Amino acid sequence: MAEVFFSGSTGKKLTWIVHSNHIYKIYWDVFVVFLLVFVCIVIPFRLTFIPQKSDDNQRWEIAYYVIDGMFGVDIVLTFFTSIPDEDKM
């Protein structure tokens, strides 16, 4: 299941590459989908029905910053994710 990647020029093992089919990567992708669904439902609802001067605005703002941070981690993780080569498989 775990595939080892090697640099073409040096032959060294690349330990920082995340295999696209690794179970933790799949769990992370599912988690990000849940975050996206949450954001797509909650933000329009709060903008429409909750007054701007609500008491819990600070907690929601912190939650939005945490979710934005998770999306930032996902962007960085995507840079280190392998892309399967269909011709060689």
C-alpha positions in Angstrom: 0.0 0.0 0.0 2.8 2.5 0.8 4.6 3.4 -2.3 8.2 4.7 -2.0 9.2 7.5 -4.3 12.8 8.1 -5.3 14.4 11.2 -6.8 15.4 10.5 -10.4 18.7 12.3 -10.3 20.1 11.3 -6.9 18.2 8.1 -6.2 17.4 9.3 -2.6 14.1 8.3 -1.0 11.6 11.1 -0.9 9.9 10.8 2.4 7.9 14.1 2.1 5.7 13.0 -0.8 2.2 12.0 0.2 0.7 9.2 -1.9 -2.7 10.2 -3.3 -4.2 6.8 -2.3 -2.9 6.7 1.3 -5.6 6.2 3.8 -4.8 9.3 5.9 -4.9 11.4 2.7 -8.3 10.0 1.9 -9.5 10.8 5.5 -8.2 14.3 5.1 -10.0 14.8 1.8 -13.3 13.6 3.3 -12.7 16.0 6.3 -12.2 18.9 3.9 -15.4 18.0 2.0 -17.3 18.2 5.3 -15.7 21.6 6.0 -16.7 22.8 2.5 -20.3 21.6 3.1 -20.4 23.3 6.5 -19.2 26.6 5.1 -21.6 26.4 2.1 -24.5 26.0 4.5 -23.6 27.9 7.6 -22.3 31.2 6.2 -25.3 32.0 3.9 -27.6 31.0 6.7 -25.9 33.2 9.3 -25.7 36.1 6.8 -29.4 35.9 6.1 -31.0 35.1 9.4 -28.7 36.0 12.3 -28.3 39.7 13.3 -24.8 41.2 12.9 -24.7 42.3 16.5 -25.2 38.8 17.9 -23.5 37.8 21.1 -21.7 34.7 19.6 -20.1 36.6 16.6 -16.6 36.3 18.2 -16.9 32.5 18.5 -18.1 32.2 14.9 -15.2 34.4 13.7 -12.7 32.2 15.5 -14.3 29.1 14.0 -14.1 30.7 10.5 -10.4 31.5 11.1 -9.8 27.8 12.1 -11.6 26.6 9.0 -9.6 28.9 6.8 -6.4 27.6 8.4 -7.5 24.0 7.6 -8.0 25.1 4.0 -4.5 26.6 4.0 -3.1 23.3 5.3 -5.0 21.5 2.5 -3.3 23.8 -0.1 0.1 23.0 1.3 -0.6 19.3 1.5 -1.8 19.3 -2.1 1.6 20.6 -3.2 3.2 17.4 -1.7 0.6 14.9 -3.0 1.6 12.5 -5.7 -0.2 12.3 -9.0 -0.6 8.8 -10.4 0.8 8.3 -13.9 -1.9 6.4 -15.8 0.5 5.3 -18.5 2.8 3.4 -16.2 0.2 1.8 -14.0 
